[in-house]
Amino acid sequence: MLRKFYKATFSQMSKNISERLAGIGLQKKTIEGTLKNSALTSSFESVFERNSIESAEKGIGNNLYHLVTKSSAWIKDHQMDYCVQNILDGRLSSRARVDLAIKYFKQNNTSDAKSDEGAFKEFCGVGVVVTPEQIQGYLDNFVEDNFGEMVKTKPTHSTIMAKLRKGIQFVEPKDLIMGYNKIVKSPEFKERLEKAKSAVAQPKKAKEAPAKKTEKEIEEENQEADSQ
């Protein structure tokens, strides 16, 4: 009887957390994977309960999922909740900023969050707006700075992409990659790259062999040598 009670309770609890995970926009496969991890499931239940979360837009949900999966094993409850509220309020509006929030509390594990609010906001770039023009300017400079390497390898080489992903602080790597791909896939860039590759591939011109001397020139040289 007791075993049946626990089984029924666990089944109801799983259904409840499953519905809440769906309510923040997570896909079925992600939810199923989460429920297989009892510790992670418990973390989500606690976060949802403490912050009264029933549903959220998909973008916010993705950031919440990223926060909990990356930090629930070590972060303190009040630090977690502070991050959660910043996500819900739109202050941590990207994965890049969530990663910085996680990094902040790793480096400041005794922080009580609210008294360090100014330092936290500055570290995570809360309120900092990076304009499309700034992103485009960064990408244009990045292409020029790495063009020589692209000629030797290719624009999508792993070392180039790794540098690109570091990008501009507070900007999502996926946004940088999207803008970068638009540049390197353009007809103008492809033509420029092919010309550069062709120029590098052309063999160096062989040194011209000295012209052969005529019989008369050889005879004159011999006569000059005999006379000396």
C-alpha positions as CSV (number, residue, x, y, z in Angstrom):
1,M,0.0,0.0,0.0
2,L,2.8,2.4,1.0
3,R,4.7,1.5,-2.2
4,K,1.6,2.3,-4.3
5,F,1.3,5.6,-2.5
6,Y,4.9,6.6,-3.3
7,K,4.5,5.4,-6.9
8,A,1.4,7.5,-7.3
9,T,3.0,10.5,-5.7
10,F,6.1,10.3,-7.9
11,S,4.0,9.9,-11.0
12,Q,2.0,13.0,-10.1
13,M,5.2,14.9,-9.3
14,S,6.7,13.9,-12.7
15,K,3.6,15.0,-14.5
16,N,3.7,18.3,-12.8
17,I,7.3,19.1,-13.5
18,S,6.9,17.8,-17.0
19,E,4.1,20.3,-17.6
20,R,6.1,23.1,-16.1
21,L,9.1,22.3,-18.3
22,A,6.8,22.3,-21.3
23,G,5.3,25.6,-20.0
24,I,8.7,27.3,-20.4
25,G,8.9,26.2,-24.0
26,L,11.2,23.2,-23.7
27,Q,10.9,20.5,-26.4
28,K,9.6,17.0,-25.5
29,K,13.1,15.3,-26.1
30,T,14.7,17.8,-23.7
31,I,12.0,17.3,-21.1
32,E,12.4,13.5,-21.3
33,G,16.2,13.8,-20.9
34,T,15.8,16.1,-17.9
35,L,13.3,13.7,-16.1
36,K,15.8,10.9,-16.4
37,N,18.2,12.9,-14.1
38,S,16.6,12.9,-10.7
39,A,19.0,15.6,-9.2
40,L,18.3,17.9,-12.2
41,T,14.6,17.3,-12.0
42,S,14.7,18.2,-8.3
43,S,16.6,21.4,-9.0
44,F,14.0,22.5,-11.5
45,E,11.2,21.7,-9.1
46,S,12.8,23.8,-6.4
47,V,13.5,26.7,-8.8
48,F,9.9,26.7,-10.1
49,E,8.5,26.6,-6.6
50,R,10.7,29.3,-5.1
51,N,10.1,31.7,-8.0
52,S,6.5,30.8,-8.7
53,I,7.2,29.9,-12.4
54,E,4.4,28.2,-14.3
55,S,5.2,29.3,-17.8
56,A,7.5,31.6,-19.7
57,E,8.4,32.6,-23.3
58,K,10.6,30.2,-25.1
59,G,13.6,32.5,-25.1
60,I,13.3,33.0,-21.3
61,G,12.7,29.3,-20.9
62,N,15.9,28.4,-22.8
63,N,17.9,30.8,-20.6
64,L,16.4,29.3,-17.4
65,Y,17.2,25.8,-18.6
66,H,20.8,26.8,-19.4
67,L,21.2,28.4,-16.0
68,V,19.8,25.5,-14.0
69,T,21.6,22.7,-15.9
70,K,25.0,24.6,-15.8
71,S,24.9,25.7,-12.1
72,S,22.4,23.9,-9.9
73,A,25.1,21.4,-8.6
74,W,27.1,24.2,-6.8
75,I,25.3,27.5,-6.8
76,K,23.5,28.7,-3.6
77,D,19.7,29.0,-3.7
78,H,19.6,32.8,-3.2
79,Q,22.2,33.2,-6.0
80,M,20.3,31.0,-8.3
81,D,17.0,32.9,-7.5
82,Y,18.7,36.2,-8.1
83,C,19.8,35.0,-11.6
84,V,16.4,33.6,-12.3
85,Q,14.7,36.9,-11.5
86,N,17.1,38.7,-13.7
87,I,16.2,36.3,-16.5
88,L,12.5,36.7,-16.0
89,D,12.9,40.5,-15.9
90,G,14.8,40.5,-19.2
91,R,18.1,41.8,-17.7
92,L,19.9,38.5,-18.5
93,S,18.4,38.4,-22.0
94,S,20.9,36.1,-23.7
95,R,22.9,32.9,-23.1
96,A,26.0,35.0,-23.2
97,R,24.9,37.0,-20.2
98,V,23.6,33.9,-18.4
99,D,27.1,32.4,-18.8
100,L,28.6,35.6,-17.3
101,A,26.2,35.4,-14.4
102,I,27.3,31.8,-13.7
103,K,30.9,32.9,-14.0
104,Y,30.4,35.8,-11.6
105,F,29.1,33.5,-8.8
106,K,31.8,31.0,-9.5
107,Q,34.3,33.8,-8.9
108,N,32.3,35.3,-6.0
109,N,30.8,32.2,-4.3
110,T,30.3,34.0,-1.0
111,S,28.3,36.9,-2.6
112,D,24.8,37.5,-1.3
113,A,24.0,38.9,-4.8
114,K,21.8,41.9,-3.9
115,S,24.4,43.8,-2.0
116,D,26.8,43.2,-5.0
117,E,24.1,44.2,-7.5
118,G,26.2,46.9,-9.1
119,A,29.2,44.7,-9.6
120,F,27.0,41.9,-10.9
121,K,25.3,44.1,-13.5
122,E,28.6,45.5,-14.7
123,F,30.1,42.0,-15.0
124,C,27.1,40.7,-16.9
125,G,26.6,43.7,-19.1
126,V,23.1,44.3,-17.7
127,G,21.7,47.4,-19.6
128,V,24.5,47.3,-22.2
129,V,23.2,47.5,-25.7
130,V,25.3,46.3,-28.6
131,T,23.9,47.8,-31.8
132,P,23.7,46.0,-35.2
133,E,26.2,48.5,-36.5
134,Q,28.7,47.6,-33.8
135,I,28.3,43.9,-34.6
136,Q,28.8,44.5,-38.3
137,G,31.8,46.6,-37.7
138,Y,33.3,43.9,-35.6
139,L,32.6,41.3,-38.3
140,D,34.1,43.4,-41.0
141,N,37.3,43.9,-39.0
142,F,37.4,40.2,-38.1
143,V,37.3,39.1,-41.7
144,E,40.1,41.5,-42.7
145,D,42.2,40.4,-39.7
146,N,41.8,36.7,-40.5
147,F,41.7,36.8,-44.3
148,G,45.2,35.5,-44.7
149,E,44.4,32.5,-42.6
150,M,41.2,31.9,-44.6
151,V,43.3,31.8,-47.8
152,K,45.5,29.1,-46.3
153,T,42.6,27.1,-44.8
154,K,39.0,28.1,-45.3
155,P,36.6,30.5,-43.7
156,T,34.9,27.8,-41.6
157,H,38.1,26.3,-40.2
158,S,37.8,25.4,-36.5
159,T,40.5,27.8,-35.3
160,I,38.8,30.8,-37.1
161,M,35.4,29.8,-35.8
162,A,36.7,29.5,-32.3
163,K,38.1,33.0,-32.4
164,L,34.8,34.3,-33.9
165,R,32.7,32.7,-31.1
166,K,34.6,34.6,-28.5
167,G,33.4,37.7,-30.3
168,I,32.0,40.8,-28.7
169,Q,31.2,40.5,-25.0
170,F,27.5,40.3,-24.3
171,V,26.6,39.2,-27.9
172,E,25.4,35.7,-28.6
173,P,27.9,33.6,-30.6
174,K,25.1,32.4,-32.9
175,D,24.3,36.0,-33.9
176,L,28.0,36.5,-34.8
177,I,28.1,33.3,-36.7
178,M,25.0,34.3,-38.7
179,G,26.5,37.6,-39.6
180,Y,29.8,36.1,-40.4
181,N,28.3,33.5,-42.7
182,K,26.4,36.2,-44.6
183,I,29.7,37.9,-45.4
184,V,31.8,34.8,-46.4
185,K,29.0,33.3,-48.5
186,S,28.5,36.5,-50.5
187,P,29.5,36.3,-54.2
188,E,31.9,39.3,-53.6
189,F,33.8,37.6,-50.8
190,K,33.9,34.2,-52.6
191,E,35.4,35.9,-55.7
192,R,38.0,37.8,-53.6
193,L,39.0,34.6,-51.8
194,E,39.3,32.6,-55.0
195,K,41.6,35.3,-56.5
196,A,43.8,35.2,-53.4
197,K,44.0,31.4,-53.4
198,S,44.9,31.4,-57.1
199,A,47.6,34.0,-56.5
200,V,49.2,31.9,-53.8
201,A,48.9,28.7,-55.8
202,Q,50.7,30.1,-58.9
203,P,54.2,28.6,-59.1
204,K,57.1,31.1,-59.0
205,K,58.5,31.9,-62.4
206,A,61.7,29.9,-63.0
207,K,64.8,32.0,-63.4
208,E,65.7,32.6,-67.0
209,A,68.7,30.6,-68.1
210,P,71.6,32.7,-69.4
211,A,71.7,33.0,-73.2
212,K,74.0,30.6,-75.0
213,K,77.2,32.2,-76.3
214,T,77.8,32.1,-80.1
215,E,80.8,30.3,-81.6
216,K,82.3,33.7,-82.5
217,E,82.0,34.9,-78.8
218,I,83.6,31.7,-77.6
219,E,86.4,32.1,-80.1
220,E,87.0,35.7,-79.2
221,E,87.1,34.8,-75.4
222,N,89.7,32.0,-76.2
223,Q,91.9,34.3,-78.2
224,E,91.8,36.9,-75.4
225,A,92.8,34.3,-72.9
226,D,95.7,33.1,-75.1
227,S,97.0,36.6,-75.5
228,Q,97.2,37.2,-71.7
